[in-house]
């Protein structure tokens, strides 16, 4: 059985820059508490990953969070060219 936190990590990896919103999490995994699951997920993801919180807006102007999993850039390995 997959926990909701594991399901959130899997979805974030699969969806890429599309990310995951609370409404999508409710429909896809039945989680009413995406923010809490993301908090837990941050403890379990790989060291080269990070979960970024973005602000999004609905067509009616309501704002909500969108969570996106991204690769963390190591400043020592980054080049300017």
Phi and psi restraints in degrees (range 20) as a CNS / XPLOR table:
assign (resid 1 and name C) (resid 2 and name N)
       (resid 2 and name CA) (resid 2 and name C) 1.0 -89.0 20.0 2
assign (resid 2 and name N) (resid 2 and name CA)
       (resid 2 and name C) (resid 3 and name N) 1.0 134.2 20.0 2
assign (resid 2 and name C) (resid 3 and name N)
       (resid 3 and name CA) (resid 3 and name C) 1.0 -76.3 20.0 2
assign (resid 3 and name N) (resid 3 and name CA)
       (resid 3 and name C) (resid 4 and name N) 1.0 163.8 20.0 2
assign (resid 3 and name C) (resid 4 and name N)
       (resid 4 and name CA) (resid 4 and name C) 1.0 -61.9 20.0 2
assign (resid 4 and name N) (resid 4 and name CA)
       (resid 4 and name C) (resid 5 and name N) 1.0 -36.8 20.0 2
assign (resid 4 and name C) (resid 5 and name N)
       (resid 5 and name CA) (resid 5 and name C) 1.0 -64.1 20.0 2
assign (resid 5 and name N) (resid 5 and name CA)
       (resid 5 and name C) (resid 6 and name N) 1.0 -44.0 20.0 2
assign (resid 5 and name C) (resid 6 and name N)
       (resid 6 and name CA) (resid 6 and name C) 1.0 -63.9 20.0 2
assign (resid 6 and name N) (resid 6 and name CA)
       (resid 6 and name C) (resid 7 and name N) 1.0 -38.0 20.0 2
assign (resid 6 and name C) (resid 7 and name N)
       (resid 7 and name CA) (resid 7 and name C) 1.0 -64.9 20.0 2
assign (resid 7 and name N) (resid 7 and name CA)
       (resid 7 and name C) (resid 8 and name N) 1.0 -38.6 20.0 2
assign (resid 7 and name C) (resid 8 and name N)
       (resid 8 and name CA) (resid 8 and name C) 1.0 -63.2 20.0 2
assign (resid 8 and name N) (resid 8 and name CA)
       (resid 8 and name C) (resid 9 and name N) 1.0 -45.5 20.0 2
assign (resid 8 and name C) (resid 9 and name N)
       (resid 9 and name CA) (resid 9 and name C) 1.0 -61.1 20.0 2
assign (resid 9 and name N) (resid 9 and name CA)
       (resid 9 and name C) (resid 10 and name N) 1.0 -45.3 20.0 2
assign (resid 9 and name C) (resid 10 and name N)
       (resid 10 and name CA) (resid 10 and name C) 1.0 -60.8 20.0 2
assign (resid 10 and name N) (resid 10 and name CA)
       (resid 10 and name C) (resid 11 and name N) 1.0 -46.1 20.0 2
assign (resid 10 and name C) (resid 11 and name N)
       (resid 11 and name CA) (resid 11 and name C) 1.0 -63.5 20.0 2
assign (resid 11 and name N) (resid 11 and name CA)
       (resid 11 and name C) (resid 12 and name N) 1.0 -41.7 20.0 2
assign (resid 11 and name C) (resid 12 and name N)
       (resid 12 and name CA) (resid 12 and name C) 1.0 -62.9 20.0 2
assign (resid 12 and name N) (resid 12 and name CA)
       (resid 12 and name C) (resid 13 and name N) 1.0 -39.9 20.0 2
assign (resid 12 and name C) (resid 13 and name N)
       (resid 13 and name CA) (resid 13 and name C) 1.0 -67.3 20.0 2
assign (resid 13 and name N) (resid 13 and name CA)
       (resid 13 and name C) (resid 14 and name N) 1.0 -40.3 20.0 2
assign (resid 13 and name C) (resid 14 and name N)
       (resid 14 and name CA) (resid 14 and name C) 1.0 -70.2 20.0 2
assign (resid 14 and name N) (resid 14 and name CA)
       (resid 14 and name C) (resid 15 and name N) 1.0 -39.3 20.0 2
assign (resid 14 and name C) (resid 15 and name N)
       (resid 15 and name CA) (resid 15 and name C) 1.0 -84.7 20.0 2
assign (resid 15 and name N) (resid 15 and name CA)
       (resid 15 and name C) (resid 16 and name N) 1.0 -15.0 20.0 2
assign (resid 15 and name C) (resid 16 and name N)
       (resid 16 and name CA) (resid 16 and name C) 1.0 57.8 20.0 2
assign (resid 16 and name N) (resid 16 and name CA)
       (resid 16 and name C) (resid 17 and name N) 1.0 -132.6 20.0 2
assign (resid 16 and name C) (resid 17 and name N)
       (resid 17 and name CA) (resid 17 and name C) 1.0 -69.5 20.0 2
assign (resid 17 and name N) (resid 17 and name CA)
       (resid 17 and name C) (resid 18 and name N) 1.0 -13.8 20.0 2
assign (resid 17 and name C) (resid 18 and name N)
       (resid 18 and name CA) (resid 18 and name C) 1.0 -65.2 20.0 2
assign (resid 18 and name N) (resid 18 and name CA)
       (resid 18 and name C) (resid 19 and name N) 1.0 -31.9 20.0 2
assign (resid 18 and name C) (resid 19 and name N)
       (resid 19 and name CA) (resid 19 and name C) 1.0 68.1 20.0 2
assign (resid 19 and name N) (resid 19 and name CA)
       (resid 19 and name C) (resid 20 and name N) 1.0 -163.7 20.0 2
assign (resid 19 and name C) (resid 20 and name N)
       (resid 20 and name CA) (resid 20 and name C) 1.0 -143.7 20.0 2
assign (resid 20 and name N) (resid 20 and name CA)
       (resid 20 and name C) (resid 21 and name N) 1.0 131.6 20.0 2
assign (resid 20 and name C) (resid 21 and name N)
       (resid 21 and name CA) (resid 21 and name C) 1.0 -106.9 20.0 2
assign (resid 21 and name N) (resid 21 and name CA)
       (resid 21 and name C) (resid 22 and name N) 1.0 163.0 20.0 2
assign (resid 21 and name C) (resid 22 and name N)
       (resid 22 and name CA) (resid 22 and name C) 1.0 -58.2 20.0 2
assign (resid 22 and name N) (resid 22 and name CA)
       (resid 22 and name C) (resid 23 and name N) 1.0 -39.0 20.0 2
assign (resid 22 and name C) (resid 23 and name N)
       (resid 23 and name CA) (resid 23 and name C) 1.0 -66.1 20.0 2
assign (resid 23 and name N) (resid 23 and name CA)
       (resid 23 and name C) (resid 24 and name N) 1.0 -41.4 20.0 2
assign (resid 23 and name C) (resid 24 and name N)
       (resid 24 and name CA) (resid 24 and name C) 1.0 -63.8 20.0 2
assign (resid 24 and name N) (resid 24 and name CA)
       (resid 24 and name C) (resid 25 and name N) 1.0 -40.8 20.0 2
assign (resid 24 and name C) (resid 25 and name N)
       (resid 25 and name CA) (resid 25 and name C) 1.0 -62.8 20.0 2
assign (resid 25 and name N) (resid 25 and name CA)
       (resid 25 and name C) (resid 26 and name N) 1.0 -38.1 20.0 2
assign (resid 25 and name C) (resid 26 and name N)
       (resid 26 and name CA) (resid 26 and name C) 1.0 -62.4 20.0 2
assign (resid 26 and name N) (resid 26 and name CA)
       (resid 26 and name C) (resid 27 and name N) 1.0 -45.5 20.0 2
assign (resid 26 and name C) (resid 27 and name N)
       (resid 27 and name CA) (resid 27 and name C) 1.0 -71.9 20.0 2
assign (resid 27 and name N) (resid 27 and name CA)
       (resid 27 and name C) (resid 28 and name N) 1.0 -39.0 20.0 2
assign (resid 27 and name C) (resid 28 and name N)
       (resid 28 and name CA) (resid 28 and name C) 1.0 -84.3 20.0 2
assign (resid 28 and name N) (resid 28 and name CA)
       (resid 28 and name C) (resid 29 and name N) 1.0 -37.3 20.0 2
assign (resid 28 and name C) (resid 29 and name N)
       (resid 29 and name CA) (resid 29 and name C) 1.0 -129.5 20.0 2
assign (resid 29 and name N) (resid 29 and name CA)
       (resid 29 and name C) (resid 30 and name N) 1.0 1.3 20.0 2
assign (resid 29 and name C) (resid 30 and name N)
       (resid 30 and name CA) (resid 30 and name C) 1.0 74.9 20.0 2
assign (resid 30 and name N) (resid 30 and name CA)
       (resid 30 and name C) (resid 31 and name N) 1.0 24.1 20.0 2
assign (resid 30 and name C) (resid 31 and name N)
       (resid 31 and name CA) (resid 31 and name C) 1.0 -97.5 20.0 2
assign (resid 31 and name N) (resid 31 and name CA)
       (resid 31 and name C) (resid 32 and name N) 1.0 122.5 20.0 2
assign (resid 31 and name C) (resid 32 and name N)
       (resid 32 and name CA) (resid 32 and name C) 1.0 -86.2 20.0 2
assign (resid 32 and name N) (resid 32 and name CA)
       (resid 32 and name C) (resid 33 and name N) 1.0 -11.1 20.0 2
assign (resid 32 and name C) (resid 33 and name N)
       (resid 33 and name CA) (resid 33 and name C) 1.0 -123.7 20.0 2
assign (resid 33 and name N) (resid 33 and name CA)
       (resid 33 and name C) (resid 34 and name N) 1.0 62.8 20.0 2
assign (resid 33 and name C) (resid 34 and name N)
       (resid 34 and name CA) (resid 34 and name C) 1.0 -60.9 20.0 2
assign (resid 34 and name N) (resid 34 and name CA)
       (resid 34 and name C) (resid 35 and name N) 1.0 -40.7 20.0 2
assign (resid 34 and name C) (resid 35 and name N)
       (resid 35 and name CA) (resid 35 and name C) 1.0 -57.3 20.0 2
assign (resid 35 and name N) (resid 35 and name CA)
       (resid 35 and name C) (resid 36 and name N) 1.0 -40.7 20.0 2
assign (resid 35 and name C) (resid 36 and name N)
       (resid 36 and name CA) (resid 36 and name C) 1.0 -68.3 20.0 2
assign (resid 36 and name N) (resid 36 and name CA)
       (resid 36 and name C) (resid 37 and name N) 1.0 -39.8 20.0 2
assign (resid 36 and name C) (resid 37 and name N)
       (resid 37 and name CA) (resid 37 and name C) 1.0 -67.9 20.0 2
assign (resid 37 and name N) (resid 37 and name CA)
       (resid 37 and name C) (resid 38 and name N) 1.0 -35.4 20.0 2
assign (resid 37 and name C) (resid 38 and name N)
       (resid 38 and name CA) (resid 38 and name C) 1.0 -66.5 20.0 2
assign (resid 38 and name N) (resid 38 and name CA)
       (resid 38 and name C) (resid 39 and name N) 1.0 -40.1 20.0 2
assign (resid 38 and name C) (resid 39 and name N)
       (resid 39 and name CA) (resid 39 and name C) 1.0 -57.2 20.0 2
assign (resid 39 and name N) (resid 39 and name CA)
       (resid 39 and name C) (resid 40 and name N) 1.0 -47.2 20.0 2
assign (resid 39 and name C) (resid 40 and name N)
       (resid 40 and name CA) (resid 40 and name C) 1.0 -64.4 20.0 2
assign (resid 40 and name N) (resid 40 and name CA)
       (resid 40 and name C) (resid 41 and name N) 1.0 -41.1 20.0 2
assign (resid 40 and name C) (resid 41 and name N)
       (resid 41 and name CA) (resid 41 and name C) 1.0 -62.6 20.0 2
assign (resid 41 and name N) (resid 41 and name CA)
       (resid 41 and name C) (resid 42 and name N) 1.0 -34.6 20.0 2
assign (resid 41 and name C) (resid 42 and name N)
       (resid 42 and name CA) (resid 42 and name C) 1.0 -60.2 20.0 2
assign (resid 42 and name N) (resid 42 and name CA)
       (resid 42 and name C) (resid 43 and name N) 1.0 -25.5 20.0 2
assign (resid 42 and name C) (resid 43 and name N)
       (resid 43 and name CA) (resid 43 and name C) 1.0 -81.0 20.0 2
assign (resid 43 and name N) (resid 43 and name CA)
       (resid 43 and name C) (resid 44 and name N) 1.0 -17.2 20.0 2
assign (resid 43 and name C) (resid 44 and name N)
       (resid 44 and name CA) (resid 44 and name C) 1.0 -109.1 20.0 2
assign (resid 44 and name N) (resid 44 and name CA)
       (resid 44 and name C) (resid 45 and name N) 1.0 -15.4 20.0 2
assign (resid 44 and name C) (resid 45 and name N)
       (resid 45 and name CA) (resid 45 and name C) 1.0 -74.0 20.0 2
assign (resid 45 and name N) (resid 45 and name CA)
       (resid 45 and name C) (resid 46 and name N) 1.0 165.6 20.0 2
assign (resid 45 and name C) (resid 46 and name N)
       (resid 46 and name CA) (resid 46 and name C) 1.0 -66.7 20.0 2
assign (resid 46 and name N) (resid 46 and name CA)
       (resid 46 and name C) (resid 47 and name N) 1.0 159.3 20.0 2
assign (resid 46 and name C) (resid 47 and name N)
       (resid 47 and name CA) (resid 47 and name C) 1.0 -65.1 20.0 2
assign (resid 47 and name N) (resid 47 and name CA)
       (resid 47 and name C) (resid 48 and name N) 1.0 -25.2 20.0 2
assign (resid 47 and name C) (resid 48 and name N)
       (resid 48 and name CA) (resid 48 and name C) 1.0 -92.0 20.0 2
assign (resid 48 and name N) (resid 48 and name CA)
       (resid 48 and name C) (resid 49 and name N) 1.0 13.6 20.0 2
assign (resid 48 and name C) (resid 49 and name N)
       (resid 49 and name CA) (resid 49 and name C) 1.0 -121.0 20.0 2
assign (resid 49 and name N) (resid 49 and name CA)
       (resid 49 and name C) (resid 50 and name N) 1.0 155.1 20.0 2
assign (resid 49 and name C) (resid 50 and name N)
       (resid 50 and name CA) (resid 50 and name C) 1.0 -146.1 20.0 2
assign (resid 50 and name N) (resid 50 and name CA)
       (resid 50 and name C) (resid 51 and name N) 1.0 149.4 20.0 2
assign (resid 50 and name C) (resid 51 and name N)
       (resid 51 and name CA) (resid 51 and name C) 1.0 -104.4 20.0 2
assign (resid 51 and name N) (resid 51 and name CA)
       (resid 51 and name C) (resid 52 and name N) 1.0 121.8 20.0 2
assign (resid 51 and name C) (resid 52 and name N)
       (resid 52 and name CA) (resid 52 and name C) 1.0 -105.0 20.0 2
assign (resid 52 and name N) (resid 52 and name CA)
       (resid 52 and name C) (resid 53 and name N) 1.0 137.2 20.0 2
assign (resid 52 and name C) (resid 53 and name N)
       (resid 53 and name CA) (resid 53 and name C) 1.0 -98.3 20.0 2
assign (resid 53 and name N) (resid 53 and name CA)
       (resid 53 and name C) (resid 54 and name N) 1.0 121.9 20.0 2
assign (resid 53 and name C) (resid 54 and name N)
       (resid 54 and name CA) (resid 54 and name C) 1.0 -113.2 20.0 2
assign (resid 54 and name N) (resid 54 and name CA)
       (resid 54 and name C) (resid 55 and name N) 1.0 154.6 20.0 2
assign (resid 54 and name C) (resid 55 and name N)
       (resid 55 and name CA) (resid 55 and name C) 1.0 -96.4 20.0 2
assign (resid 55 and name N) (resid 55 and name CA)
       (resid 55 and name C) (resid 56 and name N) 1.0 134.1 20.0 2
assign (resid 55 and name C) (resid 56 and name N)
       (resid 56 and name CA) (resid 56 and name C) 1.0 -128.6 20.0 2
assign (resid 56 and name N) (resid 56 and name CA)
       (resid 56 and name C) (resid 57 and name N) 1.0 164.2 20.0 2
assign (resid 56 and name C) (resid 57 and name N)
       (resid 57 and name CA) (resid 57 and name C) 1.0 -134.1 20.0 2
assign (resid 57 and name N) (resid 57 and name CA)
       (resid 57 and name C) (resid 58 and name N) 1.0 144.4 20.0 2
assign (resid 57 and name C) (resid 58 and name N)
       (resid 58 and name CA) (resid 58 and name C) 1.0 -81.7 20.0 2
assign (resid 58 and name N) (resid 58 and name CA)
       (resid 58 and name C) (resid 59 and name N) 1.0 166.9 20.0 2
assign (resid 58 and name C) (resid 59 and name N)
       (resid 59 and name CA) (resid 59 and name C) 1.0 -57.6 20.0 2
assign (resid 59 and name N) (resid 59 and name CA)
       (resid 59 and name C) (resid 60 and name N) 1.0 -26.3 20.0 2
assign (resid 59 and name C) (resid 60 and name N)
       (resid 60 and name CA) (resid 60 and name C) 1.0 -84.3 20.0 2
assign (resid 60 and name N) (resid 60 and name CA)
       (resid 60 and name C) (resid 61 and name N) 1.0 -3.8 20.0 2
assign (resid 60 and name C) (resid 61 and name N)
       (resid 61 and name CA) (resid 61 and name C) 1.0 98.3 20.0 2
assign (resid 61 and name N) (resid 61 and name CA)
       (resid 61 and name C) (resid 62 and name N) 1.0 -2.3 20.0 2
assign (resid 61 and name C) (resid 62 and name N)
       (resid 62 and name CA) (resid 62 and name C) 1.0 -71.0 20.0 2
assign (resid 62 and name N) (resid 62 and name CA)
       (resid 62 and name C) (resid 63 and name N) 1.0 138.1 20.0 2
assign (resid 62 and name C) (resid 63 and name N)
       (resid 63 and name CA) (resid 63 and name C) 1.0 -102.4 20.0 2
assign (resid 63 and name N) (resid 63 and name CA)
       (resid 63 and name C) (resid 64 and name N) 1.0 151.8 20.0 2
assign (resid 63 and name C) (resid 64 and name N)
       (resid 64 and name CA) (resid 64 and name C) 1.0 -156.2 20.0 2
assign (resid 64 and name N) (resid 64 and name CA)
       (resid 64 and name C) (resid 65 and name N) 1.0 168.2 20.0 2
assign (resid 64 and name C) (resid 65 and name N)
       (resid 65 and name CA) (resid 65 and name C) 1.0 -88.9 20.0 2
assign (resid 65 and name N) (resid 65 and name CA)
       (resid 65 and name C) (resid 66 and name N) 1.0 146.3 20.0 2
assign (resid 65 and name C) (resid 66 and name N)
       (resid 66 and name CA) (resid 66 and name C) 1.0 -127.3 20.0 2
assign (resid 66 and name N) (resid 66 and name CA)
       (resid 66 and name C) (resid 67 and name N) 1.0 128.0 20.0 2
assign (resid 66 and name C) (resid 67 and name N)
       (resid 67 and name CA) (resid 67 and name C) 1.0 -104.0 20.0 2
assign (resid 67 and name N) (resid 67 and name CA)
       (resid 67 and name C) (resid 68 and name N) 1.0 132.5 20.0 2
assign (resid 67 and name C) (resid 68 and name N)
       (resid 68 and name CA) (resid 68 and name C) 1.0 -129.5 20.0 2
assign (resid 68 and name N) (resid 68 and name CA)
       (resid 68 and name C) (resid 69 and name N) 1.0 133.5 20.0 2
assign (resid 68 and name C) (resid 69 and name N)
       (resid 69 and name CA) (resid 69 and name C) 1.0 -92.5 20.0 2
assign (resid 69 and name N) (resid 69 and name CA)
       (resid 69 and name C) (resid 70 and name N) 1.0 125.9 20.0 2
assign (resid 69 and name C) (resid 70 and name N)
       (resid 70 and name CA) (resid 70 and name C) 1.0 -130.1 20.0 2
assign (resid 70 and name N) (resid 70 and name CA)
       (resid 70 and name C) (resid 71 and name N) 1.0 158.2 20.0 2
assign (resid 70 and name C) (resid 71 and name N)
       (resid 71 and name CA) (resid 71 and name C) 1.0 -74.3 20.0 2
assign (resid 71 and name N) (resid 71 and name CA)
       (resid 71 and name C) (resid 72 and name N) 1.0 134.0 20.0 2
assign (resid 71 and name C) (resid 72 and name N)
       (resid 72 and name CA) (resid 72 and name C) 1.0 -81.1 20.0 2
assign (resid 72 and name N) (resid 72 and name CA)
       (resid 72 and name C) (resid 73 and name N) 1.0 132.4 20.0 2
assign (resid 72 and name C) (resid 73 and name N)
       (resid 73 and name CA) (resid 73 and name C) 1.0 -90.9 20.0 2
assign (resid 73 and name N) (resid 73 and name CA)
       (resid 73 and name C) (resid 74 and name N) 1.0 124.9 20.0 2
assign (resid 73 and name C) (resid 74 and name N)
       (resid 74 and name CA) (resid 74 and name C) 1.0 -80.5 20.0 2
assign (resid 74 and name N) (resid 74 and name CA)
       (resid 74 and name C) (resid 75 and name N) 1.0 116.1 20.0 2
assign (resid 74 and name C) (resid 75 and name N)
       (resid 75 and name CA) (resid 75 and name C) 1.0 -60.8 20.0 2
assign (resid 75 and name N) (resid 75 and name CA)
       (resid 75 and name C) (resid 76 and name N) 1.0 -26.0 20.0 2
assign (resid 75 and name C) (resid 76 and name N)
       (resid 76 and name CA) (resid 76 and name C) 1.0 -74.3 20.0 2
assign (resid 76 and name N) (resid 76 and name CA)
       (resid 76 and name C) (resid 77 and name N) 1.0 -25.4 20.0 2
assign (resid 76 and name C) (resid 77 and name N)
       (resid 77 and name CA) (resid 77 and name C) 1.0 -98.5 20.0 2
assign (resid 77 and name N) (resid 77 and name CA)
       (resid 77 and name C) (resid 78 and name N) 1.0 -10.5 20.0 2
assign (resid 77 and name C) (resid 78 and name N)
       (resid 78 and name CA) (resid 78 and name C) 1.0 -71.5 20.0 2
assign (resid 78 and name N) (resid 78 and name CA)
       (resid 78 and name C) (resid 79 and name N) 1.0 141.0 20.0 2
assign (resid 78 and name C) (resid 79 and name N)
       (resid 79 and name CA) (resid 79 and name C) 1.0 -119.7 20.0 2
assign (resid 79 and name N) (resid 79 and name CA)
       (resid 79 and name C) (resid 80 and name N) 1.0 156.3 20.0 2
assign (resid 79 and name C) (resid 80 and name N)
       (resid 80 and name CA) (resid 80 and name C) 1.0 -86.7 20.0 2
assign (resid 80 and name N) (resid 80 and name CA)
       (resid 80 and name C) (resid 81 and name N) 1.0 -12.9 20.0 2
